[in-house]
Amino acid sequence: MSFTIPWDSLFGGVLLGISATLLLLMNGRIAGISGILTGLLTPKSKDYLWRMLFFVGMISGGMLGVTFFGASIPTEFAASTGMLALAGLLVGLGTKLGNGCTSGHGICGMGRLSIRSFVATAIFMSVAALTVFIRLHLL
């Protein structure tokens, strides 16, 4: 078995780390996507602009990746639309119960050595692994 370095993933991870660090240093905010989007849905005048720019940057970054780097977007899914909607609702419920999402806890919180984020990340990674196991091997 041979191992090759996934350069695209490594570069993307470095960019995520840099952007999360810059947001924290320049704006004092955590780059947790669920919190950023929640702030867009319940706008406060002083927070709205940076949240909108962050959101637009995420969308346009994905579009640039598809356009210039040949990235692909899946168009066919093995699950039904209802199952995908249920999965999205469960993820949203999990981020609400966990007081944050994978980016907020897994990237920013762990980077700040937050015990709460280490626990949250361990829980959602374990649940994700269990879900994949059940979906692929038991259903």
C-alpha positions as CSV (number, residue, x, y, z in Angstrom):
1,M,0.0,0.0,0.0
2,S,1.4,3.3,-1.0
3,F,0.6,6.8,0.3
4,T,0.5,10.0,-1.6
5,I,0.1,13.4,-0.1
6,P,-3.3,14.9,-1.0
7,W,-1.9,18.3,-1.9
8,D,-5.3,19.9,-2.7
9,S,-6.7,18.9,0.7
10,L,-3.6,20.1,2.4
11,F,-3.7,23.5,0.7
12,G,-7.4,23.8,1.5
13,G,-6.8,23.0,5.2
14,V,-4.0,25.7,5.3
15,L,-6.4,28.2,3.7
16,L,-9.1,27.3,6.3
17,G,-6.6,27.8,9.1
18,I,-5.4,31.1,7.8
19,S,-8.9,32.5,7.2
20,A,-10.1,31.4,10.7
21,T,-7.1,32.9,12.3
22,L,-7.5,36.2,10.4
23,L,-11.2,36.4,11.3
24,L,-10.3,35.9,15.0
25,L,-7.4,38.3,15.0
26,M,-9.0,41.1,12.9
27,N,-12.6,40.8,14.0
28,G,-12.6,38.9,17.2
29,R,-15.0,36.4,15.8
30,I,-15.0,32.6,15.5
31,A,-15.4,31.2,12.0
32,G,-18.2,28.8,12.9
33,I,-20.4,28.5,9.9
34,S,-23.6,27.8,11.8
35,G,-23.1,30.8,14.0
36,I,-22.4,33.0,11.0
37,L,-25.5,31.9,9.1
38,T,-27.6,32.2,12.2
39,G,-26.5,35.8,12.5
40,L,-27.5,36.4,8.9
41,L,-31.0,35.0,9.6
42,T,-31.3,37.2,12.7
43,P,-29.4,40.3,11.6
44,K,-28.0,42.9,13.9
45,S,-26.8,46.0,12.0
46,K,-23.2,45.9,13.1
47,D,-22.7,42.2,12.4
48,Y,-24.5,41.9,9.1
49,L,-21.9,43.1,6.7
50,W,-19.0,40.8,7.7
51,R,-21.3,37.8,7.9
52,M,-22.7,38.5,4.4
53,L,-19.2,38.9,3.0
54,F,-18.1,35.7,4.7
55,F,-21.1,33.8,3.2
56,V,-20.6,35.3,-0.3
57,G,-16.9,34.4,-0.1
58,M,-17.8,30.8,0.7
59,I,-20.2,30.5,-2.2
60,S,-17.9,32.4,-4.7
61,G,-14.9,30.3,-3.5
62,G,-16.7,27.1,-4.4
63,M,-17.7,28.6,-7.8
64,L,-14.1,29.6,-8.4
65,G,-12.9,26.1,-7.5
66,V,-15.4,24.6,-10.0
67,T,-14.5,27.1,-12.7
68,F,-10.7,27.3,-12.5
69,F,-9.6,24.1,-10.9
70,G,-11.9,21.6,-12.4
71,A,-13.6,20.6,-9.1
72,S,-16.8,18.7,-9.5
73,I,-20.1,19.1,-7.7
74,P,-22.2,15.9,-7.2
75,T,-25.5,16.0,-9.0
76,E,-26.7,12.5,-8.2
77,F,-27.2,11.1,-4.7
78,A,-27.9,7.6,-3.5
79,A,-30.4,8.9,-1.0
80,S,-33.8,10.4,-1.7
81,T,-34.6,14.1,-1.4
82,G,-36.6,13.4,1.8
83,M,-33.7,11.5,3.3
84,L,-31.3,14.4,2.4
85,A,-33.7,16.9,4.0
86,L,-34.0,14.8,7.1
87,A,-30.2,14.5,7.3
88,G,-29.9,18.3,7.0
89,L,-32.4,18.9,9.7
90,L,-30.6,16.4,12.0
91,V,-27.3,18.2,11.3
92,G,-28.9,21.5,12.1
93,L,-30.4,20.1,15.3
94,G,-27.0,18.7,16.3
95,T,-25.3,22.1,15.8
96,K,-27.9,23.7,17.9
97,L,-27.6,21.1,20.7
98,G,-23.8,21.2,20.5
99,N,-23.7,25.0,20.5
100,G,-21.6,25.0,17.3
101,C,-20.7,23.1,14.2
102,T,-17.7,21.3,12.9
103,S,-15.9,24.4,11.8
104,G,-16.6,26.3,15.0
105,H,-15.6,23.4,17.3
106,G,-13.3,21.3,15.1
107,I,-11.2,24.1,13.5
108,C,-11.5,27.1,15.7
109,G,-12.3,25.7,19.1
110,M,-9.6,23.0,19.0
111,G,-7.2,25.5,17.7
112,R,-7.9,27.6,20.8
113,L,-7.4,24.5,22.9
114,S,-11.0,24.6,24.2
115,I,-11.9,21.5,26.2
116,R,-15.6,21.9,25.2
117,S,-14.6,21.9,21.5
118,F,-12.4,18.8,22.0
119,V,-15.3,17.0,23.6
120,A,-17.8,18.2,21.0
121,T,-15.5,17.2,18.1
122,A,-14.9,13.7,19.6
123,I,-18.7,13.3,19.9
124,F,-19.7,14.4,16.4
125,M,-16.8,12.5,14.8
126,S,-17.9,9.3,16.7
127,V,-21.5,9.8,15.7
128,A,-20.5,10.3,12.1
129,A,-18.4,7.1,12.1
130,L,-21.3,5.2,13.7
131,T,-23.7,6.6,11.2
132,V,-21.6,5.6,8.2
133,F,-21.1,2.1,9.7
134,I,-24.8,1.7,10.2
135,R,-25.7,3.0,6.8
136,L,-23.1,0.9,4.9
137,H,-23.1,-2.3,6.9
138,L,-26.4,-2.7,8.7
139,L,-29.0,-1.1,6.3
